[in-house]
């Protein structure tokens, strides 16, 4: 199973795009999907594999925030860690 975090296309050039993942920028190939600046995308193995609807990307980010929050709370509840 692959878990992917949505990124935002900040630049498109030839057959690749620069994608921003909350401050981390990566270059990804765009041969599988047509992308434009501002698109929310999923990247796997260096390739854009999906352009996501904005609402779905926002919901996915919220799920990741909730998971991160639970992990932090779990660590606080475990003494000696």
GROMACS elastic network, one bead per residue, 0.5 to 0.9 nm:
[ bonds ]
;  ai    aj funct       b0    kb
    2    44     6  0.82671   500
    4    42     6  0.61688   500
    4    43     6  0.70148   500
    4    44     6  0.74293   500
    5    21     6  0.76062   500
    5    41     6  0.85087   500
    5    42     6  0.65349   500
    5    43     6  0.80997   500
    5    57     6  0.83675   500
    5    60     6  0.73807   500
    5    61     6  0.70044   500
    5    64     6  0.80128   500
    6    20     6  0.89446   500
    6    21     6  0.69952   500
    6    40     6  0.61335   500
    6    41     6  0.54249   500
    6    42     6  0.51801   500
    6    43     6  0.78386   500
    6    52     6  0.79204   500
    6    57     6  0.58617   500
    6    58     6  0.83412   500
    6    60     6  0.73816   500
    6    61     6  0.70640   500
    7    19     6  0.57873   500
    7    20     6  0.53437   500
    7    22     6  0.73772   500
    7    25     6  0.89130   500
    7    39     6  0.82661   500
    7    40     6  0.55142   500
    7    41     6  0.53397   500
    7    42     6  0.63911   500
    7    43     6  0.78436   500
    7    57     6  0.84078   500
    8    18     6  0.83929   500
    8    19     6  0.53110   500
    8    20     6  0.51493   500
    8    21     6  0.66726   500
    8    22     6  0.85232   500
    8    37     6  0.78406   500
    8    38     6  0.58522   500
    8    39     6  0.57136   500
    8    41     6  0.62127   500
    8    42     6  0.88718   500
    9    12     6  0.72875   500
    9    17     6  0.64538   500
    9    18     6  0.58541   500
    9    20     6  0.63193   500
    9    35     6  0.77000   500
    9    36     6  0.68503   500
    9    37     6  0.50781   500
    9    38     6  0.51609   500
    9    39     6  0.53862   500
    9    40     6  0.64242   500
    9    41     6  0.71896   500
   10    17     6  0.74530   500
   10    18     6  0.57265   500
   10    19     6  0.58165   500
   10    20     6  0.65836   500
   10    25     6  0.89259   500
   10    36     6  0.83759   500
   10    37     6  0.52489   500
   10    38     6  0.61055   500
   10    39     6  0.82323   500
   11    16     6  0.86665   500
   11    17     6  0.55470   500
   11    18     6  0.51004   500
   11    19     6  0.73073   500
   11    36     6  0.77169   500
   11    37     6  0.56062   500
   11    38     6  0.83415   500
   12    15     6  0.77889   500
   12    16     6  0.61233   500
   12    18     6  0.64343   500
   12    19     6  0.89376   500
   12    30     6  0.88044   500
   12    35     6  0.75310   500
   12    36     6  0.64453   500
   12    37     6  0.64088   500
   13    16     6  0.54428   500
   13    17     6  0.58579   500
   13    18     6  0.81733   500
   14    17     6  0.80692   500
   14    30     6  0.86637   500
   15    28     6  0.86485   500
   15    29     6  0.59014   500
   15    30     6  0.53646   500
   15    31     6  0.62134   500
   16    27     6  0.65936   500
   16    28     6  0.54113   500
   16    31     6  0.76624   500
   16    47     6  0.84049   500
   16    48     6  0.86412   500
   17    26     6  0.81863   500
   17    27     6  0.55823   500
   17    28     6  0.54259   500
   17    29     6  0.64306   500
   17    30     6  0.65895   500
   17    35     6  0.79206   500
   17    36     6  0.84546   500
   17    37     6  0.85033   500
   17    48     6  0.84163   500
   18    25     6  0.64450   500
   18    26     6  0.55878   500
   18    28     6  0.64275   500
   19    24     6  0.81562   500
   19    25     6  0.54843   500
   19    26     6  0.53492   500
   19    27     6  0.61972   500
   19    28     6  0.70626   500
   19    40     6  0.87534   500
   19    41     6  0.80759   500
   19    43     6  0.86658   500
   20    23     6  0.58529   500
   20    24     6  0.55952   500
   20    26     6  0.66145   500
   20    27     6  0.89815   500
   21    25     6  0.61256   500
   21    26     6  0.79287   500
   22    25     6  0.81447   500
   26    46     6  0.84072   500
   27    46     6  0.73099   500
   27    47     6  0.86073   500
   28    43     6  0.70588   500
   28    44     6  0.86534   500
   28    45     6  0.85024   500
   28    48     6  0.60378   500
   29    32     6  0.79166   500
   29    33     6  0.89451   500
   29    43     6  0.88405   500
   29    46     6  0.62012   500
   29    48     6  0.60626   500
   30    33     6  0.55166   500
   30    34     6  0.65068   500
   30    35     6  0.69995   500
   30    47     6  0.61215   500
   30    48     6  0.54302   500
   30    49     6  0.80095   500
   31    34     6  0.73045   500
   31    47     6  0.76340   500
   31    48     6  0.77721   500
   31    49     6  0.89442   500
   32    47     6  0.74206   500
   32    48     6  0.66591   500
   32    49     6  0.61897   500
   32    50     6  0.81217   500
   33    47     6  0.88964   500
   33    48     6  0.64757   500
   33    49     6  0.64853   500
   33    50     6  0.65453   500
   33    51     6  0.71725   500
   34    48     6  0.89560   500
   34    51     6  0.81722   500
   35    38     6  0.86129   500
   35    39     6  0.64338   500
   35    40     6  0.89182   500
   35    41     6  0.83874   500
   35    48     6  0.85090   500
   35    51     6  0.71633   500
   36    39     6  0.57616   500
   37    40     6  0.89141   500
   39    51     6  0.65753   500
   39    52     6  0.74809   500
   39    53     6  0.83491   500
   39    54     6  0.80187   500
   40    50     6  0.85193   500
   40    51     6  0.58430   500
   40    52     6  0.54307   500
   40    53     6  0.70623   500
   40    54     6  0.64839   500
   40    57     6  0.66197   500
   41    48     6  0.65505   500
   41    49     6  0.74459   500
   41    50     6  0.55086   500
   41    52     6  0.54835   500
   41    53     6  0.87093   500
   41    57     6  0.80121   500
   42    47     6  0.84193   500
   42    48     6  0.58054   500
   42    49     6  0.57856   500
   42    50     6  0.52421   500
   42    51     6  0.66129   500
   42    52     6  0.73557   500
   43    46     6  0.62110   500
   43    47     6  0.53270   500
   43    49     6  0.55834   500
   43    50     6  0.72894   500
   44    47     6  0.54114   500
   44    48     6  0.65099   500
   44    49     6  0.64502   500
   45    48     6  0.85171   500
   48    51     6  0.76793   500
   52    55     6  0.82249   500
   52    56     6  0.64923   500
   52    57     6  0.60527   500
   53    56     6  0.53969   500
   53    57     6  0.63161   500
   53    58     6  0.87600   500
   54    57     6  0.51496   500
   54    58     6  0.61914   500
   54    59     6  0.86693   500
   55    58     6  0.51239   500
   55    59     6  0.62035   500
   55    60     6  0.86305   500
   56    59     6  0.50368   500
   56    60     6  0.61021   500
   56    61     6  0.86261   500
   57    60     6  0.50878   500
   57    61     6  0.62440   500
   57    62     6  0.86572   500
   58    61     6  0.51697   500
   58    62     6  0.62527   500
   58    63     6  0.87837   500
   59    62     6  0.50344   500
   59    63     6  0.63237   500
   59    64     6  0.88142   500
   60    63     6  0.51321   500
   60    64     6  0.64387   500
   60    65     6  0.87680   500
   61    64     6  0.51161   500
   61    65     6  0.62569   500
   61    66     6  0.86957   500
   62    65     6  0.50077   500
   62    66     6  0.61929   500
   62    67     6  0.86267   500
   63    66     6  0.50719   500
   63    67     6  0.61984   500
   63    68     6  0.86308   500
   64    67     6  0.50462   500
   64    68     6  0.61357   500
   64    69     6  0.85344   500
   65    68     6  0.51023   500
   65    69     6  0.61197   500
   65    70     6  0.86645   500
   66    69     6  0.50261   500
   66    70     6  0.62280   500
   66    71     6  0.86870   500
   67    70     6  0.51153   500
   67    71     6  0.62717   500
   67    72     6  0.87525   500
   68    71     6  0.51180   500
   68    72     6  0.63329   500
   68    73     6  0.86972   500
   69    72     6  0.51889   500
   69    73     6  0.62245   500
   69    74     6  0.85886   500
   70    73     6  0.50525   500
   70    74     6  0.60171   500
   70    75     6  0.86277   500
   71    74     6  0.50659   500
   71    75     6  0.63107   500
   71    76     6  0.87676   500
   72    75     6  0.52111   500
   72    76     6  0.63819   500
   72    77     6  0.88837   500
   73    76     6  0.50932   500
   73    77     6  0.64037   500
   73    78     6  0.89769   500
   74    77     6  0.52631   500
   74    78     6  0.66469   500
   75    78     6  0.53370   500
   75    79     6  0.80766   500
   75    81     6  0.68980   500
   76    79     6  0.71859   500
   76    81     6  0.79160   500
   78    81     6  0.61841   500
